[in-house]
Amino acid sequence: MNFIDSQHAFMAHIRNPQLHPKPDGIEDRRMAIYRDLFFNNINGFISSGFPVLKTLYSDDDWVKLVRRFFAEHDCHSPYFLDIAGEFIAYLSTDYELQPSDPVFMLELAHYEWIELDVSIAQSDPIECAITDELTEVPLYLSSSARNLSYQFPVQHISADFQPQLPSEQPHYFVVYRDTDDEVQFLATNAMTALLLSIIDVTPSIRLPVLVAQVAQHAPQFTPEQLFQGATATLTAMAKLGVIVTKNHA
């Protein structure tokens, strides 16, 4: 067995010792040190990143969940800070819900992860605060802001409150980093979420065009009502730094 094959065999055993035997010539006591070290590191990061989710599991079921992630998911980043994001990617794509999993598992995990995501988001150096009239500048969603909606009331979930059905209406949030680099959570509504969603998918959009697009989704309002409402909402979002403009000079 060449060196690369030995590495692959070593890591296969570390990730799933039940399926892959240890490489020949290595004492099991030594392998156990590596098995415990790698898994305990991953378990520690996942446990600290998803504290509410963890409280909804027995110790055994939680370890089984983390072991499945460790064994089945190929991480695309070598950085420890990205482990929580890799866990979300695993739950979103490869994972099948088990009887021990709550129905809101993915949404709660995402809600818990988003604080880390926003806290480490790279700022765009040409983003700047909006100091002019909203009608005078192109609009962007800040690179450190997220416009979110969930079907379950994730902000209230705990060991004592575990809803079994989605809410009748979505729960909307903006998560952003303030001027002190602190992560803030702000509950919003459907209209605010729509405004921010259009800005997010149409960067550099101008306010009149934005309002015209909103009108297609809300024909019950007059153009004047939509313009006034959008101006008030986006002015508040601009003060928080959720929407910005860019200095291309």
C-alpha positions as CSV (number, residue, x, y, z in Angstrom):
1,M,0.0,0.0,0.0
2,N,1.5,3.4,-1.0
3,F,1.4,6.5,1.1
4,I,-1.7,8.0,-0.4
5,D,-3.6,4.7,0.0
6,S,-2.4,4.5,3.6
7,Q,-3.7,8.0,4.3
8,H,-7.1,7.1,2.8
9,A,-7.3,3.9,4.8
10,F,-6.3,5.8,8.0
11,M,-9.0,8.5,7.5
12,A,-11.7,6.0,6.5
13,H,-11.1,4.1,9.7
14,I,-11.1,7.4,11.8
15,R,-14.4,8.5,10.3
16,N,-16.2,5.2,10.4
17,P,-14.3,2.5,12.4
18,Q,-17.4,0.2,12.3
19,L,-17.2,0.0,8.5
20,H,-13.5,0.4,7.8
21,P,-10.9,-1.7,9.7
22,K,-7.7,0.1,10.9
23,P,-4.7,-0.1,8.7
24,D,-2.3,-2.9,9.3
25,G,0.6,-2.4,11.5
26,I,-0.9,0.2,13.8
27,E,-1.6,-0.6,17.4
28,D,-5.3,-0.2,18.2
29,R,-4.5,1.8,21.3
30,R,-2.8,4.4,19.2
31,M,-5.7,4.4,16.7
32,A,-8.1,4.9,19.5
33,I,-6.3,8.1,20.4
34,Y,-6.8,9.5,16.9
35,R,-10.4,8.2,16.7
36,D,-11.3,10.0,20.0
37,L,-9.4,13.1,19.2
38,F,-10.9,13.7,15.7
39,F,-14.5,12.9,16.7
40,N,-14.4,14.8,20.0
41,N,-13.2,17.9,18.2
42,I,-16.0,17.7,15.7
43,N,-18.6,16.9,18.4
44,G,-17.4,19.9,20.4
45,F,-17.8,22.3,17.5
46,I,-21.2,21.0,16.6
47,S,-22.4,20.9,20.2
48,S,-21.3,24.5,20.9
49,G,-22.7,25.7,17.5
50,F,-26.2,24.2,18.0
51,P,-26.9,24.3,21.8
52,V,-30.7,24.4,21.5
53,L,-30.8,21.6,19.0
54,K,-28.6,19.5,21.2
55,T,-31.0,19.8,24.2
56,L,-33.7,18.1,22.2
57,Y,-31.8,14.8,22.0
58,S,-30.7,12.2,24.4
59,D,-26.9,12.0,24.7
60,D,-26.8,8.8,22.7
61,D,-29.0,10.1,19.9
62,W,-26.9,13.3,19.7
63,V,-23.6,11.3,19.4
64,K,-25.2,9.2,16.7
65,L,-26.2,12.3,14.7
66,V,-22.7,13.8,14.9
67,R,-21.1,10.5,14.0
68,R,-23.3,10.2,10.9
69,F,-22.1,13.7,9.9
70,F,-18.5,12.8,10.6
71,A,-18.7,9.6,8.7
72,E,-20.9,10.6,5.7
73,H,-20.1,14.2,4.9
74,D,-17.1,15.3,2.9
75,C,-16.3,18.8,4.1
76,H,-15.2,21.3,1.5
77,S,-13.4,23.7,3.9
78,P,-10.4,23.0,6.1
79,Y,-11.3,25.7,8.6
80,F,-12.8,24.8,12.0
81,L,-15.1,27.9,11.8
82,D,-16.7,26.3,8.7
83,I,-17.7,23.1,10.5
84,A,-21.1,24.4,11.5
85,G,-21.8,25.5,7.9
86,E,-20.8,22.1,6.7
87,F,-23.2,20.5,9.2
88,I,-26.0,22.7,7.7
89,A,-25.0,21.6,4.2
90,Y,-25.1,17.9,5.3
91,L,-28.6,18.3,6.9
92,S,-29.8,20.1,3.8
93,T,-28.6,17.6,1.2
94,D,-27.5,14.1,2.3
95,Y,-29.3,13.6,5.6
96,E,-32.5,11.6,6.1
97,L,-34.6,12.4,9.1
98,Q,-34.5,9.8,11.8
99,P,-37.2,9.0,14.4
100,S,-35.3,10.9,17.0
101,D,-35.2,14.1,14.9
102,P,-37.7,16.9,15.4
103,V,-39.6,17.9,12.3
104,F,-38.1,21.4,12.5
105,M,-34.6,20.1,12.8
106,L,-33.2,21.8,9.7
107,E,-34.8,25.2,10.4
108,L,-33.7,25.3,14.0
109,A,-30.2,24.3,13.0
110,H,-30.1,27.0,10.4
111,Y,-31.4,29.6,12.8
112,E,-28.7,28.7,15.3
113,W,-26.0,28.7,12.6
114,I,-26.9,32.0,11.0
115,E,-25.4,34.0,14.0
116,L,-22.0,32.6,13.3
117,D,-22.4,33.0,9.5
118,V,-23.2,36.7,10.0
119,S,-20.5,37.3,12.6
120,I,-17.7,36.0,10.2
121,A,-19.1,37.3,7.0
122,Q,-16.5,39.3,5.0
123,S,-17.4,42.9,4.5
124,D,-17.4,44.4,1.0
125,P,-14.9,47.3,1.1
126,I,-16.9,49.4,-1.3
127,E,-20.1,49.1,0.6
128,C,-21.1,52.4,2.3
129,A,-23.9,53.8,4.4
130,I,-26.8,55.5,2.6
131,T,-26.7,59.2,3.4
132,D,-28.5,60.5,0.4
133,E,-32.2,60.2,-0.5
134,L,-33.1,56.6,-1.2
135,T,-34.2,57.5,-4.7
136,E,-30.7,58.8,-5.5
137,V,-28.7,55.7,-4.9
138,P,-28.5,52.0,-6.1
139,L,-29.6,49.7,-3.3
140,Y,-27.8,46.6,-2.0
141,L,-28.4,44.1,0.8
142,S,-25.4,44.3,3.1
143,S,-22.8,41.5,2.8
144,S,-23.3,41.0,6.5
145,A,-27.1,40.8,6.5
146,R,-29.4,37.9,5.9
147,N,-33.1,38.0,5.0
148,L,-34.7,34.9,6.3
149,S,-38.0,33.1,6.7
150,Y,-38.9,30.0,8.6
151,Q,-42.1,27.8,8.7
152,F,-41.6,27.1,12.4
153,P,-41.3,29.6,15.3
154,V,-37.6,28.8,15.7
155,Q,-36.9,31.7,18.0
156,H,-39.1,30.1,20.7
157,I,-38.2,26.4,20.3
158,S,-36.8,24.7,23.4
159,A,-36.9,21.4,25.2
160,D,-40.3,22.6,26.6
161,F,-41.7,23.9,23.3
162,Q,-41.5,21.7,20.3
163,P,-44.2,22.4,17.7
164,Q,-45.1,19.5,15.5
165,L,-46.7,21.4,12.6
166,P,-45.6,24.5,10.7
167,S,-47.1,27.8,11.6
168,E,-50.0,29.2,9.5
169,Q,-47.8,32.1,8.5
170,P,-44.0,32.2,8.0
171,H,-41.7,33.8,10.6
172,Y,-39.5,36.5,9.0
173,F,-36.2,37.8,10.3
174,V,-33.3,40.0,9.4
175,V,-30.0,39.0,10.9
176,Y,-27.3,41.7,10.6
177,R,-24.1,43.0,12.0
178,D,-24.4,46.4,13.6
179,T,-21.8,49.2,13.8
180,D,-20.2,47.6,16.9
181,D,-19.8,44.3,15.0
182,E,-22.5,42.7,17.2
183,V,-25.0,40.3,15.5
184,Q,-28.6,41.4,15.8
185,F,-31.8,39.5,15.1
186,L,-34.8,41.6,14.0
187,A,-38.3,40.1,13.4
188,T,-39.9,41.5,10.3
189,N,-43.0,41.0,8.2
190,A,-43.9,39.7,4.7
191,M,-43.6,43.1,3.0
192,T,-40.2,43.8,4.5
193,A,-39.0,40.4,3.5
194,L,-40.3,40.9,0.0
195,L,-38.5,44.3,-0.3
196,L,-35.2,42.9,0.9
197,S,-35.5,39.7,-1.2
198,I,-35.9,41.8,-4.4
199,I,-32.9,43.9,-3.4
200,D,-30.9,40.8,-2.7
201,V,-31.5,39.2,-6.1
202,T,-31.4,42.5,-8.0
203,P,-28.3,44.3,-6.6
204,S,-28.0,47.9,-7.5
205,I,-31.8,48.2,-8.0
206,R,-33.3,51.7,-7.8
207,L,-36.2,52.5,-5.5
208,P,-38.8,53.3,-8.3
209,V,-38.0,50.0,-10.0
210,L,-38.1,48.2,-6.7
211,V,-41.6,49.6,-5.9
212,A,-42.8,48.6,-9.4
213,Q,-41.7,45.0,-8.8
214,V,-43.4,45.0,-5.4
215,A,-46.6,46.2,-7.0
216,Q,-46.8,43.0,-9.0
217,H,-47.0,41.1,-5.7
218,A,-49.3,43.5,-3.9
219,P,-51.9,44.8,-6.3
220,Q,-54.2,45.7,-3.4
221,F,-52.0,48.8,-2.7
222,T,-51.8,51.9,-4.8
223,P,-48.4,53.0,-6.2
224,E,-48.3,55.9,-3.7
225,Q,-49.0,53.6,-0.7
226,L,-46.2,51.2,-1.8
227,F,-43.8,54.0,-2.4
228,Q,-44.4,55.5,1.0
229,G,-44.3,52.2,2.8
230,A,-41.1,51.1,1.0
231,T,-39.4,54.4,1.7
232,A,-40.2,54.2,5.4
233,T,-39.2,50.6,5.7
234,L,-36.0,51.0,3.8
235,T,-35.0,54.1,5.6
236,A,-35.2,52.2,8.8
237,M,-33.2,49.3,7.2
238,A,-30.6,51.8,6.0
239,K,-30.1,53.2,9.5
240,L,-29.4,49.7,10.8
241,G,-27.0,49.0,7.9
242,V,-29.1,46.2,6.5
243,I,-29.3,47.9,3.1
244,V,-26.3,49.9,1.8
245,T,-25.1,51.4,-1.4
246,K,-21.7,51.1,-3.0
247,N,-18.9,53.5,-3.8
248,H,-17.4,52.5,-7.1
249,A,-15.2,55.6,-7.4
